Amino acid sequence: MKERETSILYLFLGLYSLMVSWYYNHSIILLIIHYIFWPIYLIYELLIGHLAHGMWKTIPLSYFK
């Protein structure tokens, strides 16, 4: 059961990285690259500050408005 919970979290974080990538870049090629290397991409986005000041929750909400 624990393995399944981990894989679901892994899937959701991968989809979240796609949302962040599309929000800032609007490029299919970068979307594919960022999905392949999504853990590194999310850490990079955190370090440069793109997910600061509430953007971490504003980005997913922008897709559902």
C-alpha positions as CSV (number, residue, x, y, z in Angstrom):
1,M,0.0,0.0,0.0
2,K,2.8,2.4,0.8
3,E,4.3,1.9,-2.6
4,R,1.1,2.9,-4.3
5,E,0.8,6.1,-2.2
6,T,4.3,7.0,-3.2
7,S,3.6,6.5,-6.9
8,I,0.4,8.7,-6.7
9,L,2.4,11.4,-5.0
10,Y,5.1,11.1,-7.7
11,L,2.5,11.4,-10.4
12,F,0.9,14.5,-8.8
13,L,4.2,16.2,-8.4
14,G,5.1,15.4,-12.0
15,L,1.8,16.9,-13.2
16,Y,2.4,20.0,-11.0
17,S,5.8,20.5,-12.7
18,L,4.0,20.4,-16.0
19,M,1.6,23.1,-14.8
20,V,4.5,25.3,-13.6
21,S,6.4,24.8,-16.8
22,W,3.5,25.7,-19.1
23,Y,2.6,28.7,-16.9
24,Y,6.0,30.2,-17.4
25,N,7.1,28.9,-20.8
26,H,4.2,27.9,-23.1
27,S,6.5,25.6,-25.0
28,I,5.8,21.9,-25.8
29,I,9.5,21.1,-26.1
30,L,10.3,22.5,-22.7
31,L,7.2,20.8,-21.2
32,I,8.5,17.4,-22.3
33,I,12.0,18.2,-21.0
34,H,10.7,19.5,-17.7
35,Y,8.5,16.4,-17.3
36,I,11.5,14.1,-17.8
37,F,13.6,16.0,-15.2
38,W,10.7,17.2,-13.1
39,P,12.4,16.8,-9.6
40,I,15.3,18.9,-10.7
41,Y,13.0,21.4,-12.3
42,L,10.9,21.8,-9.2
43,I,13.9,22.3,-7.0
44,Y,15.2,24.9,-9.5
45,E,11.9,26.8,-9.5
46,L,11.9,26.8,-5.7
47,L,15.4,28.1,-5.5
48,I,15.0,31.0,-8.0
49,G,11.7,32.1,-6.4
50,H,9.1,31.4,-9.1
51,L,7.0,29.5,-6.5
52,A,7.3,32.2,-3.8
53,H,4.7,34.6,-2.5
54,G,1.7,32.3,-3.1
55,M,2.5,31.4,-6.7
56,W,2.7,27.7,-5.7
57,K,-1.1,27.8,-5.3
58,T,-1.9,30.5,-7.9
59,I,-0.5,28.5,-10.8
60,P,-2.7,25.4,-10.4
61,L,-5.8,27.6,-9.7
62,S,-5.2,29.5,-13.0
63,Y,-5.9,26.3,-14.9
64,F,-9.3,25.7,-13.3
65,K,-10.9,29.2,-13.6
